[in-house]
Amino acid sequence: MGVPEVILGEGKSVEHVVAILRALHRAGLGALLSRPTAAQLVAVDALRSAGLPLTVRAAGRLVRLEGPLGAQYRRGVVAILTAGTSDVLWAEESRAVLEELGIRVVAEYDVGVAGLHRLTAALGRIAGARPSVYLVFAGREGALPTVVAGLVHAPVVGVPTSVGYGRGGRGEAALNAMLQSCAPLAVVNIDAAVPAALFAAQQFARPNGRGRGR
């Protein structure tokens, strides 16, 4: 499939993460470490000082091990929108993954349905980039992806975020709302920024592409 090796830091010991990174580096492969813990980031700093080619991105939520990541990707553009600034944390995680795969990202943040004039202005600003797919992040009532899907001429992926409280909080209301969208919309799991980015990247994958180095 060409999907890059992604190591989920959550739930793993520091020793396991270090061993995996070292093994991949010895094999001449690149990888992405997603959502490392604070202790794992300390270990990453130590590995970097020891010579492993590691780069920390997305405010510490993604670490890149240099080397081939998988398939080659055609030039393309992905648009990323967030309903509020509370959703930016996950949007930047997706952005980092896409950019590491060589895909251009255009982003507009804090353009939710509470101020639709901001959304229409944002869509106008990014229209010239001609995005092939939109990743739209929203918590609370999760309305933004449905609105965007009714306005743009490209596939939209809704990413519900765990923003919100009370009944239907922690992203559950947003997920349910996106699943009930009357506009054509694909939906990933709550806070699933990396799967959303990889799904978007597949739109640009070259069949039988060889791995690309960095």
Residue pairs with C-beta under 8 A, 6 or more apart in sequence:
1 70
1 71
1 202
1 205
2 70
2 71
2 72
2 205
2 209
2 211
3 70
3 71
3 198
3 202
4 30
4 31
4 32
4 69
4 70
4 100
4 101
4 198
5 24
5 29
5 30
5 31
5 32
5 69
5 70
6 31
6 32
6 33
6 34
6 194
6 198
7 17
7 20
7 21
7 31
7 32
7 33
7 34
8 34
8 35
9 17
9 33
9 34
9 35
9 36
9 37
9 40
10 35
10 37
12 40
14 37
14 39
14 40
14 42
14 43
17 33
17 36
17 40
17 43
18 43
18 47
20 31
21 31
21 33
21 44
21 47
21 52
21 54
21 65
22 47
22 52
24 30
24 31
24 65
24 67
25 52
25 53
25 65
25 67
28 67
28 68
29 65
29 67
29 68
30 64
30 65
30 66
30 67
30 68
30 69
30 213
30 214
31 64
31 65
31 67
31 69
32 62
32 63
32 64
32 65
32 69
32 97
32 100
32 194
33 40
33 44
33 62
33 63
33 64
33 65
34 61
34 62
34 93
34 194
35 61
35 62
35 93
36 44
36 60
36 61
36 63
41 56
41 60
41 63
44 54
44 56
44 63
47 54
48 54
52 65
53 65
53 66
53 67
54 63
54 64
54 65
54 66
55 63
55 64
55 66
56 62
56 63
57 63
57 64
57 96
57 100
58 92
58 93
58 95
58 96
59 89
59 92
61 89
61 92
61 93
61 96
62 93
62 96
62 97
62 100
64 96
64 100
64 214
66 214
67 213
67 214
68 211
68 212
68 213
68 214
69 100
69 101
69 211
69 212
69 214
70 211
70 212
71 205
71 206
71 209
71 210
71 211
71 212
72 205
72 206
72 209
72 210
72 211
72 212
73 101
73 102
73 103
73 201
73 204
73 205
73 206
73 209
73 212
74 204
74 205
74 206
75 102
75 104
75 204
76 103
76 104
76 132
76 203
76 204
77 103
77 104
77 105
77 106
77 129
77 130
77 131
77 132
78 98
78 103
78 104
78 105
78 106
78 131
78 132
78 133
78 134
78 135
78 197
78 200
78 201
79 105
79 106
79 107
79 108
79 126
79 129
79 131
79 133
79 134
79 135
79 154
80 91
80 94
80 95
80 105
80 106
80 107
80 108
80 134
80 135
80 136
80 137
81 91
81 107
81 108
81 109
81 111
81 119
81 122
81 134
81 135
81 136
81 137
81 144
81 148
82 88
82 91
82 108
82 109
82 110
82 111
82 112
82 136
82 137
82 138
82 144
83 110
83 111
83 112
83 113
83 136
83 137
83 138
83 139
83 140
83 143
83 144
84 110
84 112
84 138
84 139
84 140
84 163
85 109
85 110
86 139
86 161
86 163
87 109
87 137
87 138
87 139
87 161
87 163
88 109
88 110
90 137
90 159
90 161
90 191
90 193
91 107
91 109
91 135
91 137
91 193
93 193
93 194
93 197
94 135
94 137
94 159
94 193
94 194
94 196
94 197
94 200
95 105
95 107
95 197
97 193
97 194
97 197
97 198
97 201
98 105
98 197
98 200
98 201
99 105
100 214
101 201
102 212
103 200
103 201
103 204
104 129
106 126
106 129
106 131
108 122
108 123
108 125
108 126
110 118
111 118
111 119
111 121
111 122
111 144
112 118
112 119
112 138
112 143
112 144
113 119
113 143
113 144
113 147
116 147
119 144
119 147
119 148
120 151
123 148
123 151
123 152
131 152
131 154
132 154
132 155
132 203
132 204
133 154
133 155
133 156
133 157
133 200
133 203
134 148
134 152
134 154
134 155
134 156
134 157
135 157
135 159
135 196
135 197
135 200
136 144
136 145
136 148
136 149
136 156
136 157
136 158
136 159
137 144
137 159
137 161
137 193
138 144
138 145
138 158
138 159
138 160
138 161
138 174
138 178
139 160
139 161
139 162
139 163
139 164
139 171
139 174
140 163
140 164
140 173
140 174
141 164
141 173
141 174
141 177
142 158
142 160
142 173
142 174
142 175
142 176
142 177
142 178
143 177
145 156
145 157
145 158
145 159
145 178
145 181
145 185
145 187
146 158
146 177
146 178
146 181
146 182
146 183
146 185
147 183
148 156
149 156
149 158
149 181
149 183
149 184
149 185
150 183
155 184
155 186
155 203
156 183
156 184
156 185
156 186
157 185
157 186
157 187
157 188
157 196
157 199
157 200
158 178
158 181
158 185
158 186
158 187
158 188
159 187
159 188
159 191
159 192
159 193
159 196
160 171
160 174
160 175
160 178
160 187
160 188
160 189
160 190
160 191
161 171
161 174
161 190
161 191
162 170
162 171
162 190
162 191
163 171
163 174
164 170
164 171
164 173
164 174
167 173
168 176
170 190
171 190
171 191
172 190
174 190
175 187
175 189
175 190
178 185
178 187
179 187
181 187
186 199
188 195
188 196
188 199
189 195
